Amino acid sequence: ELKVEQNPLFLSMQEGKNYTIYCNYSTTSDRLYWYRQDPGKSLESLFVLLSNGAVKQEGRLMASLDTKARLSTLHITAAVHDLSATYFCAVVETNAGKSTFGDGTTLTVKP
Amino acid sequence: EAGVTQSPTHLIKTRGQQATLRCSPISGHTSVYWYQQALGLGLQFLLWYDEGEERNRGNFPPRFSGRQFPNYSSELNVNALELEDSALYLCASILGGTYGYTFGSGTRLTVV
C-alpha cells in the first residue's frame, strides 16, 4: 500500500522568510501533484511533476521531484500572507487510477 | 469551459438516512473520482468511475456506492448514514496524466 508522508504538518513563518515542505512516498510512481486548499474551499492544482528531476515554479513557489529518493519538495521563497493555506502532495498510483494524498501542511504566514 | 460541478453544496441528514451527492465532470472528461475529506484530515479515495464503470474503490464500507451515467456525470450514495460520515465530499475529473485533477467545490455533508 502506497504511503505518503508530508512534513511538517504545521508551519508558521514570518513574511519574507524561506521554507521547504517535504513529501516522501513509499513506492515508485511516475506522477506527483501539489495542491493548495484555502479554509472551507476545494483544492486547486498547483504543480504536476512527471519525471525525475522535474522542477516547476510559479511565483514564490517551486516544486521538485526526485523519483529515486521518492521525495518531492515545495519551496517557498520570501513568503507573503497570501500564501497561507494548506498544501497537499498527492502521488498517483497509475494502474489503480487514484492518487494517495499526504495529510497536508497548514502554512500560516505572519506579518 | 465549465469546471467540475457538484450539488448540493450543503446537505444535512439524520443518522440512518441516505444521502445522494451529484457531480458533473468537465466536458470531455470521462473519469470521475470521489474523495472524502473529514474535518481537519486529508483526502481519502472513495471511488473511481470511467466510461460508466466502477474501476476502483477505496477502503470504505459497501454502504458507500455510486454510479456514472452515459453523460459521464456521477452520483455518490451513502446509505445508513453514521455521524462519522460527516465530511466534505469532493469530486474530481482529469483530462490526462500531464494535468492535475480538477476538483469541484464539494458537498459538505453533515449527519446529525
Chai-1 contact restraints between the chains, C-beta under 6 A:
chainA,res_idxA,chainB,res_idxB,connection_type,confidence,min_distance_angstrom,max_distance_angstrom,comment,restraint_id
A,R31,B,G97,contact,1.0,0.0,6.0,A-B,restraint_1
A,Y33,B,G100,contact,1.0,0.0,6.0,A-B,restraint_2
A,S42,B,F103,contact,1.0,0.0,6.0,A-B,restraint_3
A,S42,B,S105,contact,1.0,0.0,6.0,A-B,restraint_4
A,S42,B,G106,contact,1.0,0.0,6.0,A-B,restraint_5
A,L43,B,F103,contact,1.0,0.0,6.0,A-B,restraint_6
A,S45,B,G100,contact,1.0,0.0,6.0,A-B,restraint_7
A,V48,B,G100,contact,1.0,0.0,6.0,A-B,restraint_8
A,A96,B,N56,contact,1.0,0.0,6.0,A-B,restraint_9
A,G97,B,W48,contact,1.0,0.0,6.0,A-B,restraint_10
A,G97,B,R55,contact,1.0,0.0,6.0,A-B,restraint_11
A,G97,B,N56,contact,1.0,0.0,6.0,A-B,restraint_12
A,K98,B,F45,contact,1.0,0.0,6.0,A-B,restraint_13
A,K98,B,W48,contact,1.0,0.0,6.0,A-B,restraint_14
A,K98,B,N56,contact,1.0,0.0,6.0,A-B,restraint_15
A,F101,B,G42,contact,1.0,0.0,6.0,A-B,restraint_16
A,F101,B,L43,contact,1.0,0.0,6.0,A-B,restraint_17
A,D103,B,G42,contact,1.0,0.0,6.0,A-B,restraint_18
A,G104,B,G42,contact,1.0,0.0,6.0,A-B,restraint_19
